[in-house]
Amino acid sequence: MRWLILAISCLVNLCAGSLYAWSVFSAPMAEYLQQFTASDIPDLAVVFTVANAVGPFTMISGGRINDKLGPRWVLVVGGILLGGGMIGCGMARSFTALLLSYGLGVGLGVGMIYGTIVSNTIKFFPDHRGMAGGITTAVYGSSSILIPPVANKIIEHFSVSHAFILLGTAMLAAVCISSFFIIPCPKGFAPAGWKPPETSGRASARDYDFREMLASPVFYIMIVVLLFGAFAGLMITSQASPMAQNLIGMDPQSAALAVSILALFNTAGRIASGTLSDKIGTPNTLAITFTLSAAALLLMTQCQTGSSALFLLCISLVGFGFGSIMGVYPGFTALQFGSAHNSVNYGIMFIGFALAGAIGPTMMGQIRGITGQYQPAFLISAGLNLLGLGAILCFKKRLSPVRK
């Protein structure tokens, strides 16, 4: 039964991950909206920024409902917000309507779906938390690879408004129907023949609610580590195509390939590191991840026109590291603070990701605008990775230990 729930959860998260296919809609949507107004259309990047920023609100509120009533109705509401928001985008005739439909509708829906799906799935896999979190978040990330070709075909043959409406209808149906097959994990669930490993150094054989979690110093270590770990990935992802063209001199087609490679390694990192964390422990996995990411970012300072191979190697490692962080953190939060309230707890922890998404891309844009270079942003991000590595090593004894 739990494997079936994992499979259905992956389908739901594939729909939710369509948030990260925004780049395929942005340019044609700006052109589409221009026909309805005589003034210039504002930069549509703010629509994506708002959608990312509001996600933690419904992750927390939806998580609280999930912990009390189960996932079904949280997913139904999330599916309506996601699918309805996409359909609303197709009917939008102004920037404001698009901002409300995508920025709020899709953003709030994705937050509600993602937090509920990941937390509920992890509860069914206490023996493989990292693997379950890695797979569900990997499918979420892979949506940025799978959705754009479909959307592009619809846009080419019909229009961007048709693409929003058709995809929104499909996602609304998929999420709402799937929700009736996803059951809450029974309290105290344990797979046949599995016994919880003996650990030392973790205060929680019990479950922490969000107030107890916020009172724990370990929470602040973890959210800062998440902020530092996600910073580079979101910074590079937001600028991957223009960076490839401006820094390396790639043509648009090659830059698009670089973005796909980044997305593939992001997805691979979620699965590989999620599985690895079950074997060597999350702190050790994070230490490896931060080391690789810092090395890649330092190497990126040597990238210049024509150094395509080095650039692709570096963004692959950064993508892998970013995926690793996102893959292990749902299970890491559950391991550290217990599974019973993980929907809310991980929603609060996810604020670290939201902050990284707000600061990282903005910082890179400003540095590029002031200096005309990307390298200072690479150095700053490498420094943050090294600080994250230091936090993991210095506070490792306060974190959940390696499984025995």
Protein Blocks (a to p, Z undefined) as FASTA:
>chain_A
ZZmmmmmmmmmmmmmmmmmmmmmmmmmmmmmmmmmpcbdcddfklmmmmmmmmmmmmmmm
mmmmmmmnojklmmmmmmmmmmmmmmmmmmpcbfklmmmmmmmmmmmmmmmmmmmmmmmm
mmmmmmlmmlmmmmmmmmmmmmmmmmmmmmmmmmmmmcmklmmmmmmmmmmmmmmmmmmm
pccddehiacehiacdddehiablbccdfklmmmpmklmmmmmmmmmmmmmmmmmmmmmm
mmmmmmnopafklmmmmmmmmmmmmmmmmmmmmmmmmmnojklmmmmmmmmmmmmmmmmm
mgcehilmlmmmmmmmmmmmmmmmmmmmmmmmmmmnojklmmmmmmmmmmmmmmmmmmmm
mmmmmmmmmnopaklmmmmmmmmmmmmmmmmmmmmmmpccddZZ
